[in-house]
Amino acid sequence: MARHSQALNAIAREAQVRLSEAHAAREQAYPLTRQIIHLCASAIRAAHRQEYDQSRSLLGQAKAHLDQVRIAVSEHLDLYHSGYVADAQKEYAEAWAILAFLSGTPLSGPGELGVETAPYLNGLAEAASELRRTILDALRRNDMAPCEQWMNTMDDVYSLLVTMDFPEAVTGGLRRTTDQLRGVLERTRGDLTMALRQHALERKLAEFQERVDKP
């Protein structure tokens, strides 16, 4: 019995040390992930305003925080794979994807960004959904030229995501995110089709009126 008590005391001491270390790592990492999400949201807004250099600067700050998070939880894989770290990586991937889509620059993969695959794919899906806002804003300005290209990007992202046939526990809920993108894609395609038809009709009416007005 005494031997068991001694073993339990040793286990308790080790558990106290490990849990104290994990708690300290979490206390360091969690506020950083909140800052990352805030910086990424600001970077997305800057990209929509076509302030691409500002967006990149904000994402540079977010990357520095991500590196700090990785160092803080490097000895605690359960924390690294926790929800708040994945959320920060997802927002970071989304912001970079939106910047690439809007600025016409190459799209970086998860390895280049230093994020895990599942958060990256979920971020990519949300970035594609965000293009609906971009398309609708362009339609309100009567700027049709880039809309079909953005629509094609949404289609390409969706086509990629539907090939990821893995359990939700592996993909971090990617199936649900992909289903949401499909709904956004269908609504946006309908809106764009109607706007293009309206635009074509207005152009034909204008051409007809121009012919009528000629002496």
mmCIF file of the C-alpha atoms, coordinates in Angstrom:
data_MODEL
# 
_entry.id   MODEL 
# 
loop_
_atom_site.group_PDB 
_atom_site.id 
_atom_site.type_symbol 
_atom_site.label_atom_id 
_atom_site.label_alt_id 
_atom_site.label_comp_id 
_atom_site.label_asym_id 
_atom_site.label_entity_id 
_atom_site.label_seq_id 
_atom_site.pdbx_PDB_ins_code 
_atom_site.Cartn_x 
_atom_site.Cartn_y 
_atom_site.Cartn_z 
_atom_site.occupancy 
_atom_site.B_iso_or_equiv 
_atom_site.pdbx_formal_charge 
_atom_site.auth_seq_id 
_atom_site.auth_comp_id 
_atom_site.auth_asym_id 
_atom_site.auth_atom_id 
_atom_site.pdbx_PDB_model_num 
ATOM 1   C CA . MET A 1 1   ? 0.000   0.000  0.000   1.00 0.00 ? 1   MET A CA 1 
ATOM 2   C CA . ALA A 1 2   ? 2.838   2.369  0.892   1.00 0.00 ? 2   ALA A CA 1 
ATOM 3   C CA . ARG A 1 3   ? 4.429   1.588  -2.470  1.00 0.00 ? 3   ARG A CA 1 
ATOM 4   C CA . HIS A 1 4   ? 1.244   2.704  -4.254  1.00 0.00 ? 4   HIS A CA 1 
ATOM 5   C CA . SER A 1 5   ? 1.072   5.905  -2.237  1.00 0.00 ? 5   SER A CA 1 
ATOM 6   C CA . GLN A 1 6   ? 4.632   6.730  -3.166  1.00 0.00 ? 6   GLN A CA 1 
ATOM 7   C CA . ALA A 1 7   ? 3.882   6.116  -6.853  1.00 0.00 ? 7   ALA A CA 1 
ATOM 8   C CA . LEU A 1 8   ? 0.730   8.239  -6.676  1.00 0.00 ? 8   LEU A CA 1 
ATOM 9   C CA . ASN A 1 9   ? 2.655   11.087 -5.066  1.00 0.00 ? 9   ASN A CA 1 
ATOM 10  C CA . ALA A 1 10  ? 5.227   10.930 -7.871  1.00 0.00 ? 10  ALA A CA 1 
ATOM 11  C CA . ILE A 1 11  ? 2.447   10.901 -10.478 1.00 0.00 ? 11  ILE A CA 1 
ATOM 12  C CA . ALA A 1 12  ? 0.793   13.900 -8.799  1.00 0.00 ? 12  ALA A CA 1 
ATOM 13  C CA . ARG A 1 13  ? 4.041   15.878 -8.793  1.00 0.00 ? 13  ARG A CA 1 
ATOM 14  C CA . GLU A 1 14  ? 4.668   15.116 -12.456 1.00 0.00 ? 14  GLU A CA 1 
ATOM 15  C CA . ALA A 1 15  ? 1.078   15.987 -13.348 1.00 0.00 ? 15  ALA A CA 1 
ATOM 16  C CA . GLN A 1 16  ? 1.336   19.288 -11.500 1.00 0.00 ? 16  GLN A CA 1 
ATOM 17  C CA . VAL A 1 17  ? 4.479   20.180 -13.424 1.00 0.00 ? 17  VAL A CA 1 
ATOM 18  C CA . ARG A 1 18  ? 3.097   19.180 -16.817 1.00 0.00 ? 18  ARG A CA 1 
ATOM 19  C CA . LEU A 1 19  ? -0.258  20.871 -16.295 1.00 0.00 ? 19  LEU A CA 1 
ATOM 20  C CA . SER A 1 20  ? 1.414   24.023 -14.971 1.00 0.00 ? 20  SER A CA 1 
ATOM 21  C CA . GLU A 1 21  ? 3.571   24.124 -18.089 1.00 0.00 ? 21  GLU A CA 1 
ATOM 22  C CA . ALA A 1 22  ? 0.541   23.547 -20.322 1.00 0.00 ? 22  ALA A CA 1 
ATOM 23  C CA . HIS A 1 23  ? -1.400  26.262 -18.522 1.00 0.00 ? 23  HIS A CA 1 
ATOM 24  C CA . ALA A 1 24  ? 1.463   28.723 -18.914 1.00 0.00 ? 24  ALA A CA 1 
ATOM 25  C CA . ALA A 1 25  ? 1.740   27.868 -22.618 1.00 0.00 ? 25  ALA A CA 1 
ATOM 26  C CA . ARG A 1 26  ? -1.990  28.385 -23.097 1.00 0.00 ? 26  ARG A CA 1 
ATOM 27  C CA . GLU A 1 27  ? -1.922  31.694 -21.240 1.00 0.00 ? 27  GLU A CA 1 
ATOM 28  C CA . GLN A 1 28  ? 0.791   32.847 -23.619 1.00 0.00 ? 28  GLN A CA 1 
ATOM 29  C CA . ALA A 1 29  ? -0.757  31.467 -26.823 1.00 0.00 ? 29  ALA A CA 1 
ATOM 30  C CA . TYR A 1 30  ? -4.443  32.297 -26.423 1.00 0.00 ? 30  TYR A CA 1 
ATOM 31  C CA . PRO A 1 31  ? -4.138  36.133 -26.381 1.00 0.00 ? 31  PRO A CA 1 
ATOM 32  C CA . LEU A 1 32  ? -1.842  35.903 -29.404 1.00 0.00 ? 32  LEU A CA 1 
ATOM 33  C CA . THR A 1 33  ? -4.478  33.970 -31.362 1.00 0.00 ? 33  THR A CA 1 
ATOM 34  C CA . ARG A 1 34  ? -7.042  36.680 -30.602 1.00 0.00 ? 34  ARG A CA 1 
ATOM 35  C CA . GLN A 1 35  ? -4.611  39.293 -31.930 1.00 0.00 ? 35  GLN A CA 1 
ATOM 36  C CA . ILE A 1 36  ? -4.017  37.187 -35.043 1.00 0.00 ? 36  ILE A CA 1 
ATOM 37  C CA . ILE A 1 37  ? -7.749  37.035 -35.776 1.00 0.00 ? 37  ILE A CA 1 
ATOM 38  C CA . HIS A 1 38  ? -8.078  40.800 -35.286 1.00 0.00 ? 38  HIS A CA 1 
ATOM 39  C CA . LEU A 1 39  ? -5.106  41.508 -37.587 1.00 0.00 ? 39  LEU A CA 1 
ATOM 40  C CA . CYS A 1 40  ? -6.462  39.170 -40.261 1.00 0.00 ? 40  CYS A CA 1 
ATOM 41  C CA . ALA A 1 41  ? -9.885  40.832 -40.167 1.00 0.00 ? 41  ALA A CA 1 
ATOM 42  C CA . SER A 1 42  ? -8.182  44.199 -40.642 1.00 0.00 ? 42  SER A CA 1 
ATOM 43  C CA . ALA A 1 43  ? -6.088  42.767 -43.496 1.00 0.00 ? 43  ALA A CA 1 
ATOM 44  C CA . ILE A 1 44  ? -9.238  41.521 -45.239 1.00 0.00 ? 44  ILE A CA 1 
ATOM 45  C CA . ARG A 1 45  ? -10.866 44.951 -44.946 1.00 0.00 ? 45  ARG A CA 1 
ATOM 46  C CA . ALA A 1 46  ? -7.719  46.570 -46.353 1.00 0.00 ? 46  ALA A CA 1 
ATOM 47  C CA . ALA A 1 47  ? -7.693  44.133 -49.285 1.00 0.00 ? 47  ALA A CA 1 
ATOM 48  C CA . HIS A 1 48  ? -11.314 45.001 -50.091 1.00 0.00 ? 48  HIS A CA 1 
ATOM 49  C CA . ARG A 1 49  ? -10.276 48.671 -50.137 1.00 0.00 ? 49  ARG A CA 1 
ATOM 50  C CA . GLN A 1 50  ? -7.456  47.711 -52.535 1.00 0.00 ? 50  GLN A CA 1 
ATOM 51  C CA . GLU A 1 51  ? -4.901  48.737 -49.903 1.00 0.00 ? 51  GLU A CA 1 
ATOM 52  C CA . TYR A 1 52  ? -2.798  45.686 -50.686 1.00 0.00 ? 52  TYR A CA 1 
ATOM 53  C CA . ASP A 1 53  ? 0.457   46.872 -49.107 1.00 0.00 ? 53  ASP A CA 1 
ATOM 54  C CA . GLN A 1 54  ? -1.384  47.621 -45.873 1.00 0.00 ? 54  GLN A CA 1 
ATOM 55  C CA . SER A 1 55  ? -2.986  44.185 -45.995 1.00 0.00 ? 55  SER A CA 1 
ATOM 56  C CA . ARG A 1 56  ? 0.405   42.516 -46.416 1.00 0.00 ? 56  ARG A CA 1 
ATOM 57  C CA . SER A 1 57  ? 1.842   44.543 -43.544 1.00 0.00 ? 57  SER A CA 1 
ATOM 58  C CA . LEU A 1 58  ? -0.963  43.435 -41.221 1.00 0.00 ? 58  LEU A CA 1 
ATOM 59  C CA . LEU A 1 59  ? -0.484  39.824 -42.283 1.00 0.00 ? 59  LEU A CA 1 
ATOM 60  C CA . GLY A 1 60  ? 3.227   40.160 -41.567 1.00 0.00 ? 60  GLY A CA 1 
ATOM 61  C CA . GLN A 1 61  ? 2.327   41.072 -37.995 1.00 0.00 ? 61  GLN A CA 1 
ATOM 62  C CA . ALA A 1 62  ? -0.081  38.135 -37.828 1.00 0.00 ? 62  ALA A CA 1 
ATOM 63  C CA . LYS A 1 63  ? 2.670   35.801 -39.063 1.00 0.00 ? 63  LYS A CA 1 
ATOM 64  C CA . ALA A 1 64  ? 4.987   36.970 -36.259 1.00 0.00 ? 64  ALA A CA 1 
ATOM 65  C CA . HIS A 1 65  ? 2.259   36.175 -33.717 1.00 0.00 ? 65  HIS A CA 1 
ATOM 66  C CA . LEU A 1 66  ? 1.656   32.758 -35.308 1.00 0.00 ? 66  LEU A CA 1 
ATOM 67  C CA . ASP A 1 67  ? 5.348   31.979 -34.938 1.00 0.00 ? 67  ASP A CA 1 
ATOM 68  C CA . GLN A 1 68  ? 5.152   32.939 -31.256 1.00 0.00 ? 68  GLN A CA 1 
ATOM 69  C CA . VAL A 1 69  ? 2.138   30.677 -30.780 1.00 0.00 ? 69  VAL A CA 1 
ATOM 70  C CA . ARG A 1 70  ? 3.968   27.786 -32.410 1.00 0.00 ? 70  ARG A CA 1 
ATOM 71  C CA . ILE A 1 71  ? 6.943   28.257 -30.080 1.00 0.00 ? 71  ILE A CA 1 
ATOM 72  C CA . ALA A 1 72  ? 4.726   28.628 -27.011 1.00 0.00 ? 72  ALA A CA 1 
ATOM 73  C CA . VAL A 1 73  ? 2.877   25.347 -27.577 1.00 0.00 ? 73  VAL A CA 1 
ATOM 74  C CA . SER A 1 74  ? 5.689   23.371 -29.207 1.00 0.00 ? 74  SER A CA 1 
ATOM 75  C CA . GLU A 1 75  ? 5.891   21.029 -26.209 1.00 0.00 ? 75  GLU A CA 1 
ATOM 76  C CA . HIS A 1 76  ? 2.114   20.637 -25.983 1.00 0.00 ? 76  HIS A CA 1 
ATOM 77  C CA . LEU A 1 77  ? 0.670   19.108 -29.143 1.00 0.00 ? 77  LEU A CA 1 
ATOM 78  C CA . ASP A 1 78  ? -2.810  18.961 -27.614 1.00 0.00 ? 78  ASP A CA 1 
ATOM 79  C CA . LEU A 1 79  ? -2.755  22.778 -27.407 1.00 0.00 ? 79  LEU A CA 1 
ATOM 80  C CA . TYR A 1 80  ? -1.302  23.157 -30.895 1.00 0.00 ? 80  TYR A CA 1 
ATOM 81  C CA . HIS A 1 81  ? -4.186  21.158 -32.326 1.00 0.00 ? 81  HIS A CA 1 
ATOM 82  C CA . SER A 1 82  ? -6.795  22.904 -30.204 1.00 0.00 ? 82  SER A CA 1 
ATOM 83  C CA . GLY A 1 83  ? -9.662  24.931 -31.606 1.00 0.00 ? 83  GLY A CA 1 
ATOM 84  C CA . TYR A 1 84  ? -8.305  28.401 -30.930 1.00 0.00 ? 84  TYR A CA 1 
ATOM 85  C CA . VAL A 1 85  ? -4.979  27.739 -32.668 1.00 0.00 ? 85  VAL A CA 1 
ATOM 86  C CA . ALA A 1 86  ? -6.783  26.199 -35.656 1.00 0.00 ? 86  ALA A CA 1 
ATOM 87  C CA . ASP A 1 87  ? -9.143  29.194 -35.790 1.00 0.00 ? 87  ASP A CA 1 
ATOM 88  C CA . ALA A 1 88  ? -6.200  31.586 -35.917 1.00 0.00 ? 88  ALA A CA 1 
ATOM 89  C CA . GLN A 1 89  ? -4.556  29.567 -38.701 1.00 0.00 ? 89  GLN A CA 1 
ATOM 90  C CA . LYS A 1 90  ? -7.844  29.463 -40.624 1.00 0.00 ? 90  LYS A CA 1 
ATOM 91  C CA . GLU A 1 91  ? -8.280  33.242 -40.427 1.00 0.00 ? 91  GLU A CA 1 
ATOM 92  C CA . TYR A 1 92  ? -4.681  33.743 -41.501 1.00 0.00 ? 92  TYR A CA 1 
ATOM 93  C CA . ALA A 1 93  ? -5.129  31.442 -44.509 1.00 0.00 ? 93  ALA A CA 1 
ATOM 94  C CA . GLU A 1 94  ? -8.412  33.151 -45.422 1.00 0.00 ? 94  GLU A CA 1 
ATOM 95  C CA . ALA A 1 95  ? -6.858  36.612 -45.321 1.00 0.00 ? 95  ALA A CA 1 
ATOM 96  C CA . TRP A 1 96  ? -3.938  35.585 -47.536 1.00 0.00 ? 96  TRP A CA 1 
ATOM 97  C CA . ALA A 1 97  ? -6.294  33.888 -50.013 1.00 0.00 ? 97  ALA A CA 1 
ATOM 98  C CA . ILE A 1 98  ? -8.546  36.952 -50.249 1.00 0.00 ? 98  ILE A CA 1 
ATOM 99  C CA . LEU A 1 99  ? -5.507  39.159 -50.796 1.00 0.00 ? 99  LEU A CA 1 
ATOM 100 C CA . ALA A 1 100 ? -4.347  36.839 -53.600 1.00 0.00 ? 100 ALA A CA 1 
ATOM 101 C CA . PHE A 1 101 ? -7.790  36.716 -55.225 1.00 0.00 ? 101 PHE A CA 1 
ATOM 102 C CA . LEU A 1 102 ? -8.294  40.488 -55.155 1.00 0.00 ? 102 LEU A CA 1 
ATOM 103 C CA . SER A 1 103 ? -4.771  41.598 -56.006 1.00 0.00 ? 103 SER A CA 1 
ATOM 104 C CA . GLY A 1 104 ? -4.186  38.970 -58.702 1.00 0.00 ? 104 GLY A CA 1 
ATOM 105 C CA . THR A 1 105 ? -1.076  37.615 -56.969 1.00 0.00 ? 105 THR A CA 1 
ATOM 106 C CA . PRO A 1 106 ? -0.188  33.893 -56.685 1.00 0.00 ? 106 PRO A CA 1 
ATOM 107 C CA . LEU A 1 107 ? -2.054  31.826 -54.115 1.00 0.00 ? 107 LEU A CA 1 
ATOM 108 C CA . SER A 1 108 ? 0.174   30.434 -51.350 1.00 0.00 ? 108 SER A CA 1 
ATOM 109 C CA . GLY A 1 109 ? -0.301  26.896 -50.048 1.00 0.00 ? 109 GLY A CA 1 
ATOM 110 C CA . PRO A 1 110 ? -0.417  25.759 -46.425 1.00 0.00 ? 110 PRO A CA 1 
ATOM 111 C CA . GLY A 1 111 ? 3.280   24.931 -46.356 1.00 0.00 ? 111 GLY A CA 1 
ATOM 112 C CA . GLU A 1 112 ? 4.255   28.412 -47.521 1.00 0.00 ? 112 GLU A CA 1 
ATOM 113 C CA . LEU A 1 113 ? 1.988   30.008 -44.927 1.00 0.00 ? 113 LEU A CA 1 
ATOM 114 C CA . GLY A 1 114 ? 3.091   27.697 -42.132 1.00 0.00 ? 114 GLY A CA 1 
ATOM 115 C CA . VAL A 1 115 ? -0.386  26.455 -41.252 1.00 0.00 ? 115 VAL A CA 1 
ATOM 116 C CA . GLU A 1 116 ? -1.947  23.007 -41.070 1.00 0.00 ? 116 GLU A CA 1 
ATOM 117 C CA . THR A 1 117 ? -3.898  21.620 -44.018 1.00 0.00 ? 117 THR A CA 1 
ATOM 118 C CA . ALA A 1 118 ? -7.364  21.468 -42.433 1.00 0.00 ? 118 ALA A CA 1 
ATOM 119 C CA . PRO A 1 119 ? -7.414  25.093 -41.213 1.00 0.00 ? 119 PRO A CA 1 
ATOM 120 C CA . TYR A 1 120 ? -5.979  26.156 -44.564 1.00 0.00 ? 120 TYR A CA 1 
ATOM 121 C CA . LEU A 1 121 ? -8.755  24.474 -46.553 1.00 0.00 ? 121 LEU A CA 1 
ATOM 122 C CA . ASN A 1 122 ? -11.448 25.910 -44.305 1.00 0.00 ? 122 ASN A CA 1 
ATOM 123 C CA . GLY A 1 123 ? -9.886  29.350 -44.700 1.00 0.00 ? 123 GLY A CA 1 
ATOM 124 C CA . LEU A 1 124 ? -9.771  28.893 -48.468 1.00 0.00 ? 124 LEU A CA 1 
ATOM 125 C CA . ALA A 1 125 ? -13.486 28.048 -48.480 1.00 0.00 ? 125 ALA A CA 1 
ATOM 126 C CA . GLU A 1 126 ? -14.343 31.148 -46.474 1.00 0.00 ? 126 GLU A CA 1 
ATOM 127 C CA . ALA A 1 127 ? -12.186 33.304 -48.754 1.00 0.00 ? 127 ALA A CA 1 
ATOM 128 C CA . ALA A 1 128 ? -14.105 31.989 -51.768 1.00 0.00 ? 128 ALA A CA 1 
ATOM 129 C CA . SER A 1 129 ? -17.395 32.794 -50.012 1.00 0.00 ? 129 SER A CA 1 
ATOM 130 C CA . GLU A 1 130 ? -16.093 36.287 -49.311 1.00 0.00 ? 130 GLU A CA 1 
ATOM 131 C CA . LEU A 1 131 ? -15.798 36.847 -53.064 1.00 0.00 ? 131 LEU A CA 1 
ATOM 132 C CA . ARG A 1 132 ? -19.601 37.082 -53.168 1.00 0.00 ? 132 ARG A CA 1 
ATOM 133 C CA . ARG A 1 133 ? -19.309 40.417 -51.385 1.00 0.00 ? 133 ARG A CA 1 
ATOM 134 C CA . THR A 1 134 ? -16.661 41.532 -53.891 1.00 0.00 ? 134 THR A CA 1 
ATOM 135 C CA . ILE A 1 135 ? -18.845 40.558 -56.851 1.00 0.00 ? 135 ILE A CA 1 
ATOM 136 C CA . LEU A 1 136 ? -21.937 42.274 -55.467 1.00 0.00 ? 136 LEU A CA 1 
ATOM 137 C CA . ASP A 1 137 ? -19.958 45.449 -54.764 1.00 0.00 ? 137 ASP A CA 1 
ATOM 138 C CA . ALA A 1 138 ? -18.658 45.399 -58.357 1.00 0.00 ? 138 ALA A CA 1 
ATOM 139 C CA . LEU A 1 139 ? -22.173 44.870 -59.724 1.00 0.00 ? 139 LEU A CA 1 
ATOM 140 C CA . ARG A 1 140 ? -23.414 47.877 -57.766 1.00 0.00 ? 140 ARG A CA 1 
ATOM 141 C CA . ARG A 1 141 ? -20.684 49.930 -59.453 1.00 0.00 ? 141 ARG A CA 1 
ATOM 142 C CA . ASN A 1 142 ? -21.721 48.456 -62.815 1.00 0.00 ? 142 ASN A CA 1 
ATOM 143 C CA . ASP A 1 143 ? -18.200 47.030 -63.104 1.00 0.00 ? 143 ASP A CA 1 
ATOM 144 C CA . MET A 1 144 ? -18.830 43.712 -64.834 1.00 0.00 ? 144 MET A CA 1 
ATOM 145 C CA . ALA A 1 145 ? -15.331 43.033 -66.148 1.00 0.00 ? 145 ALA A CA 1 
ATOM 146 C CA . PRO A 1 146 ? -13.749 41.201 -63.163 1.00 0.00 ? 146 PRO A CA 1 
ATOM 147 C CA . CYS A 1 147 ? -16.891 39.467 -61.904 1.00 0.00 ? 147 CYS A CA 1 
ATOM 148 C CA . GLU A 1 148 ? -16.724 36.382 -64.113 1.00 0.00 ? 148 GLU A CA 1 
ATOM 149 C CA . GLN A 1 149 ? -13.081 35.831 -63.157 1.00 0.00 ? 149 GLN A CA 1 
ATOM 150 C CA . TRP A 1 150 ? -13.983 35.960 -59.451 1.00 0.00 ? 150 TRP A CA 1 
ATOM 151 C CA . MET A 1 151 ? -16.899 33.636 -60.148 1.00 0.00 ? 151 MET A CA 1 
ATOM 152 C CA . ASN A 1 152 ? -14.520 31.199 -61.815 1.00 0.00 ? 152 ASN A CA 1 
ATOM 153 C CA . THR A 1 153 ? -12.257 31.373 -58.758 1.00 0.00 ? 153 THR A CA 1 
ATOM 154 C CA . MET A 1 154 ? -15.191 30.474 -56.519 1.00 0.00 ? 154 MET A CA 1 
ATOM 155 C CA . ASP A 1 155 ? -15.980 27.534 -58.813 1.00 0.00 ? 155 ASP A CA 1 
ATOM 156 C CA . ASP A 1 156 ? -12.358 26.358 -58.805 1.00 0.00 ? 156 ASP A CA 1 
ATOM 157 C CA . VAL A 1 157 ? -12.139 26.459 -55.005 1.00 0.00 ? 157 VAL A CA 1 
ATOM 158 C CA . TYR A 1 158 ? -15.404 24.555 -54.643 1.00 0.00 ? 158 TYR A CA 1 
ATOM 159 C CA . SER A 1 159 ? -14.250 21.944 -57.185 1.00 0.00 ? 159 SER A CA 1 
ATOM 160 C CA . LEU A 1 160 ? -11.087 21.429 -55.141 1.00 0.00 ? 160 LEU A CA 1 
ATOM 161 C CA . LEU A 1 161 ? -12.870 21.162 -51.808 1.00 0.00 ? 161 LEU A CA 1 
ATOM 162 C CA . VAL A 1 162 ? -15.436 18.567 -52.881 1.00 0.00 ? 162 VAL A CA 1 
ATOM 163 C CA . THR A 1 163 ? -12.573 16.147 -53.611 1.00 0.00 ? 163 THR A CA 1 
ATOM 164 C CA . MET A 1 164 ? -11.573 16.157 -49.917 1.00 0.00 ? 164 MET A CA 1 
ATOM 165 C CA . ASP A 1 165 ? -13.576 13.109 -48.881 1.00 0.00 ? 165 ASP A CA 1 
ATOM 166 C CA . PHE A 1 166 ? -12.295 12.566 -45.358 1.00 0.00 ? 166 PHE A CA 1 
ATOM 167 C CA . PRO A 1 167 ? -13.948 12.402 -41.921 1.00 0.00 ? 167 PRO A CA 1 
ATOM 168 C CA . GLU A 1 168 ? -14.904 15.687 -40.287 1.00 0.00 ? 168 GLU A CA 1 
ATOM 169 C CA . ALA A 1 169 ? -12.545 14.970 -37.400 1.00 0.00 ? 169 ALA A CA 1 
ATOM 170 C CA . VAL A 1 170 ? -9.654  15.039 -39.883 1.00 0.00 ? 170 VAL A CA 1 
ATOM 171 C CA . THR A 1 171 ? -10.770 18.060 -41.922 1.00 0.00 ? 171 THR A CA 1 
ATOM 172 C CA . GLY A 1 172 ? -12.003 20.264 -39.088 1.00 0.00 ? 172 GLY A CA 1 
ATOM 173 C CA . GLY A 1 173 ? -15.593 20.492 -40.341 1.00 0.00 ? 173 GLY A CA 1 
ATOM 174 C CA . LEU A 1 174 ? -14.644 21.090 -43.973 1.00 0.00 ? 174 LEU A CA 1 
ATOM 175 C CA . ARG A 1 175 ? -17.749 19.367 -45.352 1.00 0.00 ? 175 ARG A CA 1 
ATOM 176 C CA . ARG A 1 176 ? -20.021 21.851 -43.621 1.00 0.00 ? 176 ARG A CA 1 
ATOM 177 C CA . THR A 1 177 ? -17.898 24.777 -44.811 1.00 0.00 ? 177 THR A CA 1 
ATOM 178 C CA . THR A 1 178 ? -17.947 23.382 -48.355 1.00 0.00 ? 178 THR A CA 1 
ATOM 179 C CA . ASP A 1 179 ? -21.738 23.010 -48.250 1.00 0.00 ? 179 ASP A CA 1 
ATOM 180 C CA . GLN A 1 180 ? -22.011 26.641 -47.161 1.00 0.00 ? 180 GLN A CA 1 
ATOM 181 C CA . LEU A 1 181 ? -19.771 27.667 -50.058 1.00 0.00 ? 181 LEU A CA 1 
ATOM 182 C CA . ARG A 1 182 ? -21.995 25.767 -52.481 1.00 0.00 ? 182 ARG A CA 1 
ATOM 183 C CA . GLY A 1 183 ? -25.006 27.783 -51.318 1.00 0.00 ? 183 GLY A CA 1 
ATOM 184 C CA . VAL A 1 184 ? -23.100 31.051 -51.655 1.00 0.00 ? 184 VAL A CA 1 
ATOM 185 C CA . LEU A 1 185 ? -21.854 29.969 -55.085 1.00 0.00 ? 185 LEU A CA 1 
ATOM 186 C CA . GLU A 1 186 ? -25.356 29.207 -56.366 1.00 0.00 ? 186 GLU A CA 1 
ATOM 187 C CA . ARG A 1 187 ? -26.788 32.509 -55.104 1.00 0.00 ? 187 ARG A CA 1 
ATOM 188 C CA . THR A 1 188 ? -23.888 34.475 -56.553 1.00 0.00 ? 188 THR A CA 1 
ATOM 189 C CA . ARG A 1 189 ? -24.141 32.736 -59.909 1.00 0.00 ? 189 ARG A CA 1 
ATOM 190 C CA . GLY A 1 190 ? -27.845 33.641 -60.038 1.00 0.00 ? 190 GLY A CA 1 
ATOM 191 C CA . ASP A 1 191 ? -27.171 37.264 -59.128 1.00 0.00 ? 191 ASP A CA 1 
ATOM 192 C CA . LEU A 1 192 ? -24.353 37.571 -61.650 1.00 0.00 ? 192 LEU A CA 1 
ATOM 193 C CA . THR A 1 193 ? -26.365 35.939 -64.442 1.00 0.00 ? 193 THR A CA 1 
ATOM 194 C CA . MET A 1 194 ? -29.266 38.338 -63.886 1.00 0.00 ? 194 MET A CA 1 
ATOM 195 C CA . ALA A 1 195 ? -26.937 41.337 -63.782 1.00 0.00 ? 195 ALA A CA 1 
ATOM 196 C CA . LEU A 1 196 ? -25.134 40.301 -66.988 1.00 0.00 ? 196 LEU A CA 1 
ATOM 197 C CA . ARG A 1 197 ? -28.430 39.819 -68.797 1.00 0.00 ? 197 ARG A CA 1 
ATOM 198 C CA . GLN A 1 198 ? -29.652 43.199 -67.586 1.00 0.00 ? 198 GLN A CA 1 
ATOM 199 C CA . HIS A 1 199 ? -26.398 44.799 -68.665 1.00 0.00 ? 199 HIS A CA 1 
ATOM 200 C CA . ALA A 1 200 ? -26.632 43.187 -72.130 1.00 0.00 ? 200 ALA A CA 1 
ATOM 201 C CA . LEU A 1 201 ? -30.230 44.357 -72.495 1.00 0.00 ? 201 LEU A CA 1 
ATOM 202 C CA . GLU A 1 202 ? -29.321 47.907 -71.504 1.00 0.00 ? 202 GLU A CA 1 
ATOM 203 C CA . ARG A 1 203 ? -26.478 47.892 -74.012 1.00 0.00 ? 203 ARG A CA 1 
ATOM 204 C CA . LYS A 1 204 ? -28.756 46.719 -76.820 1.00 0.00 ? 204 LYS A CA 1 
ATOM 205 C CA . LEU A 1 205 ? -31.370 49.346 -75.931 1.00 0.00 ? 205 LEU A CA 1 
ATOM 206 C CA . ALA A 1 206 ? -28.687 52.019 -75.940 1.00 0.00 ? 206 ALA A CA 1 
ATOM 207 C CA . GLU A 1 207 ? -27.447 50.853 -79.339 1.00 0.00 ? 207 GLU A CA 1 
ATOM 208 C CA . PHE A 1 208 ? -31.004 50.837 -80.677 1.00 0.00 ? 208 PHE A CA 1 
ATOM 209 C CA . GLN A 1 209 ? -31.648 54.324 -79.321 1.00 0.00 ? 209 GLN A CA 1 
ATOM 210 C CA . GLU A 1 210 ? -28.399 55.530 -80.894 1.00 0.00 ? 210 GLU A CA 1 
ATOM 211 C CA . ARG A 1 211 ? -29.549 54.234 -84.307 1.00 0.00 ? 211 ARG A CA 1 
ATOM 212 C CA . VAL A 1 212 ? -32.962 55.840 -83.888 1.00 0.00 ? 212 VAL A CA 1 
ATOM 213 C CA . ASP A 1 213 ? -31.433 59.191 -82.947 1.00 0.00 ? 213 ASP A CA 1 
ATOM 214 C CA . LYS A 1 214 ? -29.177 59.287 -86.004 1.00 0.00 ? 214 LYS A CA 1 
ATOM 215 C CA . PRO A 1 215 ? -30.453 61.734 -88.657 1.00 0.00 ? 215 PRO A CA 1 
# 
